[in-house]
């Protein structure tokens, strides 16, 4: 069988299932998405012509609640990619104990080629096509790569028109004026920052002594880069789809962001009031950024960035996966061998879906929270789950509890496997409580 993204993702499940208290029935069930929808979306373009786009919505598993996951607009979107992203959402929601299953959606296109009017017609057309399989108690989309609050607002509005009633809880990541939550736009990067701080505090690391490279300067990457800069880390490199910038002295991240927002260009700059001047730096490719000699590497762009081909060249000591699936299963083994500590997407970027859950709760209760309430809850919940997974990995690696339930042999487990065991225990319990072979055998 050719290696698809989904089969690669499933290897994490199989590895963790050796150690988790989960039945073979439940493991088998989790290897397959519950439902995969492929749709055609006809869109009238501004010049009067008709273009038909292909879109997907995959609901992976709903054992623990309605399914939840973002919508991606990108030229590489495929059914395989959407299925694997939905798989990761299932484990992410379980890892941080949200009452949701996993889903994902996407449309194959380069959104930069469409006008705003065309994008709106496409977004509304996508909702027309998938409306029967989403809903506040069924499946709740959110933003992902190249989608944002504006697009979520159009989509929620379209769903409400179809239903004949306002239905804010169908989509999260909306504009605040349409029922969005305060703090949602910064939640993924902020959650990742709390995970990183929790881990590095355990290792007695001092921010001032640590260098960082961030691949991807979008919603998630720019927020964590800013927070790390403010906390005293030396962020030496950042990149976007066009390439990256590197400065040994460290970059002034707020200034880089200001310049990028105004000029749509990534440059190392120093700004005084409204005037920014370019300071000395190197231009680097995304591939070069990944292999920089830094303490912390943060892939925050797309999946499959660190593979068996380049894993051996990675020099960072810590990798925090802010993107979904940036490291393949083959690369995992090489990084482990090299002694690199990796912290997985299903925990590190879970702040986004956590605050999406807060948004859904606020929409359903009609009671809206302050930014402080949102941020305090995010910090305490994600820190608690990080601590739990940390202790679980310590327990496995330092005691006899680590033995595989099948072979009985004792092997060290990675932090990724610990996070999967943690998620699988919750998923397995819910799946088994629906009824398993054991109910009928005894
Ligand atoms: P975004 O669209 O805001 O930003 C994506 C960034 O990646 C942009 O800076 C873009 O220029 C850059 N990029 C695109 N292709 C690249 C390439 N080949 N090499 C380097 N950079 C490239 O997207 P986002 O919401 O920040 O999502 C980034 C990652 O985080 C994705 O993997 C996404 O699934 C994950 N994520 C996002 C959220 C969220 O709430 N936004 C939540 C969880 C996980």
Boltz pocket constraint, residues with backbone or C-beta under 6 A from the ligand:
constraints:
  - pocket:
      binder: B
      contacts: [[A, 143], [A, 144], [A, 145], [A, 146], [A, 147], [A, 184], [A, 188], [A, 215], [A, 216], [A, 217], [A, 218], [A, 219], [A, 220], [A, 221], [A, 239], [A, 240], [A, 241], [A, 242], [A, 286], [A, 300], [A, 301], [A, 302], [A, 303], [A, 322], [A, 323], [A, 324], [A, 349], [A, 350], [A, 352], [A, 353]]
      max_distance: 6.0
